[in-house]
Structures are given as structure tokens and as C-alpha cells.
Amino acid sequence: MPSGLIPFSLHLFSFLHPSLSRNPSHTDLRGDRREIMLSVLALTSIVLLGIASQTTAIVVYTSWERHALVGTDVRLSCSFFSWQWTSPDVTFSWHYRPDGAKDSIAIFHYAGGAPYVDNKGPFRDRLEFVGNPSRRDGSILIKNVDFADNGTFTCDAKNPPDIAGRPSHVRLLVFEKVPVQAGVITGAIIGVVLGLLILIVAIYYLMRFLVARRVFSLSMSKHGKKGKGKEGSQQKQKPKVPLVFISF
């Protein structure tokens, strides 16, 4: 904890609870309990903040898994989060462990503003640094990948004074043909379900329209029959004028 934080905490504690600087009487002792609790909470928060300010930690991020076709180039991204400003002494380190192997080998290191690529390992003349350290990016590019490149790549970053943290891992899988990913399958399923829902709704409204049209037609036909019936009854009710023949 910083040297000036303790005196400041004590001063704030006495300010928040002035009853500690005088002789409390029996009448106001009960009323000061709440102030004492608030003061203790405030002092505890200040101590925790002081401890947190001294904690140096860094969080490194990579993808979980990367797929690539044989003969293509693949970018392995690596970035980090730090409470500190990006240091000019920032470093990035990459290690590679082939599938089935127990140990990993160093393939890349960035320090002092310069990248250092392994010129003797499996990625000789095939690895390129494509990151931007000022933007906390330590990505690398693997060119012309092959099945032998399948394995786990580990990225570690340091941003002094933030040096405590765990490296992150990304697994590279090289295929002759990239398989359909789970996200594509999920999207296809969602699309099919939405299409079925739209079809059901369309059929529902179509059925309602046909039923309404049928009811309207029946209603019009009934009214038409009633009208014809009334006209017929009126014609029947008209008296017939007898014809009188006069003979001379």
C-alpha cells in the first residue's frame, strides 16, 4: 500500500466519525453506532483499493481453435488486457507443441521493439510477425500450412510492470477441406425453423381468408334467395283482372 494512503485513511476515518475525537456520553453512544459502522466500511474500502492498486496482472487472449486448408496462410491472433499503459518494453512470445508431443518449442519472440523468428524450426521462412505491439497485438502469420503443422500454439505477453498472468493457447487444425463449422449448422437449423414458422403463419392467414370468403358467399346467396322469395310472393298477391267479353 502507498505510504501516504494509511495517514489519509486514518484522517478520513476520524472525519467520518468525529465522536472518536471527543468523549462520548451515554446518551449519544447508541446513535453513534451507525456512524461507526459506516466509518469501518469506508476504511475497509480504502484498504482494499490500496491493495488492488498494487496488483499487477495481465490477461492474454487468443482464439480457441483455428482451421486452415493445406497450402494456405493462417493468422494466429494474440492480444492482451492490462491496467497499465502500453509499455515500450512490451514482449510477446510464441511456443508450438505438435500433436502427440509432450514438449513445446519457441518459434517467435518480440522484445525491445524488434521481432525474433526461429530460423531453424519447423516454421523456418514460413512465419511472419503481423501484429502491432503499440495496439497490444502480437499476432503471427503461418504461411503454406501443412498437416504436420497441426498442434497447439501458445502466446504469452508481458507489459511491465504487469507481468503476472497466464499465457493463452490456440489449436491449429489443417484440413484438405475445411469442415462445416458448428456455427454454420446452427444457423442453417435456425433458418429452417424460421422458414417453417413463416410457412405456418402464411397457411393460417390463407385459411382464414378462404373461410371468410366462403362465409361471405353463403351470406350473399341467402340474401339473394330471400329477395327472390319476396318478389315472388308479391307477384302472387297481385289480383288478376277478369276479362269481360261483350257480345253484340
C-alpha positions in Angstrom: 0.0 0.0 0.0 1.3 3.5 -0.8 2.9 5.3 2.2 0.5 8.2 2.1 -2.6 6.0 2.0 -2.6 5.0 5.7 -2.5 8.5 7.1 -5.1 9.6 4.6 -7.3 6.6 5.7 -7.0 7.4 9.4 -7.8 11.1 8.7 -10.8 10.1 6.7 -11.9 7.7 9.4 -11.8 10.3 12.1 -13.6 12.8 9.8 -16.4 10.3 9.2 -16.7 9.5 12.9 -15.9 12.7 14.9 -17.2 11.0 18.1 -13.8 9.2 18.4 -12.0 12.5 18.9 -14.2 13.5 21.9 -15.5 11.8 25.0 -18.9 10.3 24.1 -21.6 10.3 26.6 -24.1 7.6 27.4 -26.9 9.4 25.7 -25.3 9.6 22.2 -23.5 6.3 22.3 -26.3 4.4 20.7 -26.7 7.0 18.0 -23.0 6.7 17.1 -23.1 3.0 16.3 -24.4 3.6 12.8 -21.6 6.2 12.2 -19.0 3.7 13.5 -20.3 1.0 11.1 -20.2 3.4 8.1 -16.7 4.5 9.0 -15.4 0.9 9.3 -16.9 0.2 5.8 -15.3 3.3 4.4 -11.9 2.4 5.8 -12.2 -1.2 4.6 -12.9 0.0 1.1 -9.9 2.3 1.1 -7.6 -0.5 2.2 -9.0 -2.8 -0.5 -8.5 -0.2 -3.1 -4.9 0.3 -1.9 -4.2 -3.4 -2.2 -5.9 -3.6 -5.7 -3.8 -0.6 -6.9 -0.6 -2.6 -6.2 -1.8 -5.7 -8.0 -0.1 -6.2 -11.4 -2.0 -8.6 -13.7 -2.3 -9.2 -17.4 -4.8 -11.2 -19.4 -3.8 -12.7 -22.7 -6.4 -13.6 -25.4 -6.2 -15.9 -28.4 -8.8 -17.9 -30.4 -9.8 -21.4 -29.1 -9.2 -23.1 -32.4 -8.2 -22.2 -36.0 -9.0 -24.2 -39.2 -6.9 -23.9 -42.4 -6.6 -25.6 -45.7 -3.4 -27.2 -46.9 -1.2 -24.7 -48.7 -2.9 -21.6 -47.4 -1.8 -19.0 -44.9 -3.4 -18.7 -41.4 -3.2 -15.8 -38.9 -2.9 -16.6 -35.2 -4.1 -13.6 -33.2 -2.9 -12.7 -29.8 -3.8 -9.6 -27.7 -3.8 -8.7 -24.0 -5.6 -6.6 -21.4 -3.7 -4.6 -18.9 -4.5 -1.8 -16.4 -1.2 -0.1 -17.3 -0.4 2.0 -20.4 1.3 0.0 -23.2 4.9 -0.1 -22.2 7.8 0.3 -24.7 9.2 -2.9 -23.1 6.1 -5.0 -24.0 7.0 -8.5 -25.1 5.3 -11.3 -27.0 6.4 -15.0 -27.0 5.0 -17.8 -29.1 5.6 -21.5 -28.5 4.5 -24.5 -30.5 3.7 -28.1 -29.4 2.9 -30.6 -32.2 0.1 -33.1 -31.8 1.3 -36.1 -29.9 4.4 -34.3 -28.5 5.0 -33.5 -24.8 7.3 -30.5 -25.0 6.9 -27.2 -26.9 9.5 -25.2 -28.7 9.9 -21.5 -29.0 9.2 -20.2 -32.5 8.9 -16.4 -32.0 9.8 -13.6 -29.6 9.2 -9.9 -29.7 11.2 -7.6 -27.4 12.9 -4.3 -27.4 10.8 -3.2 -30.4 12.2 -6.0 -32.7 10.8 -9.4 -33.7 13.0 -12.5 -33.5 11.9 -15.5 -35.6 13.3 -19.0 -35.2 15.2 -19.8 -38.3 15.8 -23.5 -37.6 12.5 -24.8 -36.5 9.5 -26.3 -38.5 8.4 -22.8 -39.5 11.6 -21.6 -40.9 10.9 -19.0 -43.6 7.2 -19.5 -43.1 6.5 -17.4 -40.1 5.9 -13.6 -40.2 5.1 -11.1 -37.4 1.9 -9.2 -38.4 1.0 -7.7 -35.0 1.1 -4.1 -33.7 2.6 -4.0 -30.2 1.6 -0.4 -29.7 -2.0 -1.6 -30.0 -1.4 -4.7 -27.9 -1.4 -7.0 -30.8 1.2 -9.8 -31.1 -0.3 -11.8 -34.0 1.8 -14.0 -36.3 1.2 -15.4 -39.8 1.9 -19.1 -40.7 2.4 -19.5 -44.4 1.8 -22.5 -46.6 0.5 -24.7 -43.8 0.7 -28.5 -44.0 -0.7 -31.4 -42.0 2.5 -31.5 -40.0 1.6 -28.1 -38.6 -1.3 -29.4 -36.6 -0.7 -28.6 -32.9 -1.1 -26.1 -30.1 0.3 -22.6 -30.3 0.9 -20.7 -27.0 1.1 -16.9 -26.8 2.5 -15.1 -23.7 2.6 -11.3 -23.3 4.2 -9.0 -20.7 3.5 -5.3 -20.2 5.8 -4.2 -17.4 5.0 -3.6 -14.6 2.1 -6.0 -15.5 4.0 -9.3 -15.8 1.8 -11.7 -13.8 -0.6 -13.6 -16.0 -1.3 -16.9 -17.8 -0.5 -17.5 -21.5 -3.3 -18.4 -23.9 -3.5 -21.4 -26.2 -4.9 -21.8 -29.7 -5.1 -25.1 -31.6 -4.4 -25.2 -35.3 -6.2 -27.9 -37.4 -5.2 -28.3 -41.0 -7.6 -30.0 -43.4 -7.6 -30.9 -47.1 -11.2 -29.4 -47.0 -12.3 -27.3 -44.2 -15.3 -29.0 -42.4 -18.6 -27.2 -41.9 -18.4 -25.5 -38.5 -20.9 -25.8 -35.8 -22.0 -22.1 -36.2 -23.0 -22.8 -39.9 -25.0 -25.8 -38.9 -26.7 -23.9 -36.1 -27.5 -21.0 -38.5 -29.0 -23.5 -41.0 -31.2 -25.0 -38.3 -32.4 -21.6 -37.2 -33.2 -20.7 -40.8 -35.2 -23.8 -41.4 -37.2 -23.3 -38.2 -37.9 -19.7 -39.1 -38.9 -20.8 -42.6 -41.4 -23.3 -41.2 -42.9 -20.7 -38.8 -43.4 -18.3 -41.7 -45.0 -21.0 -43.8 -47.3 -22.0 -40.9 -48.4 -18.4 -40.4 -49.0 -17.9 -44.1 -51.1 -21.0 -44.3 -53.1 -19.9 -41.2 -53.9 -16.5 -42.7 -54.7 -18.1 -46.1 -57.2 -20.4 -44.4 -58.8 -17.5 -42.5 -59.2 -15.7 -45.8 -60.8 -18.6 -47.6 -63.2 -19.3 -44.7 -64.2 -15.6 -44.6 -64.7 -15.6 -48.3 -66.9 -18.7 -48.1 -69.0 -17.3 -45.3 -69.4 -14.1 -47.3 -70.6 -16.0 -50.4 -73.1 -18.0 -48.4 -74.4 -14.9 -46.7 -74.9 -13.2 -50.1 -76.6 -16.2 -51.6 -79.0 -16.4 -48.7 -79.9 -12.7 -49.0 -80.4 -13.2 -52.7 -82.9 -16.1 -52.2 -84.8 -14.1 -49.7 -85.1 -11.2 -52.1 -86.4 -13.5 -54.9 -88.9 -15.1 -52.4 -90.3 -11.7 -51.5 -90.7 -10.7 -55.2 -92.4 -14.0 -55.9 -94.9 -13.6 -53.1 -95.6 -10.0 -54.2 -96.4 -11.3 -57.7 -98.7 -14.0 -56.3 -100.6 -11.4 -54.2 -101.5 -9.2 -57.2 -105.2 -9.8 -58.1 -106.0 -11.0 -61.5 -108.3 -8.7 -63.5 -111.2 -10.8 -65.1 -111.6 -10.5 -68.7 -115.2 -9.5 -69.7 -116.4 -10.4 -73.1 -119.2 -8.4 -74.5 -121.2 -9.9 -77.4 -123.4 -8.0 -79.7 
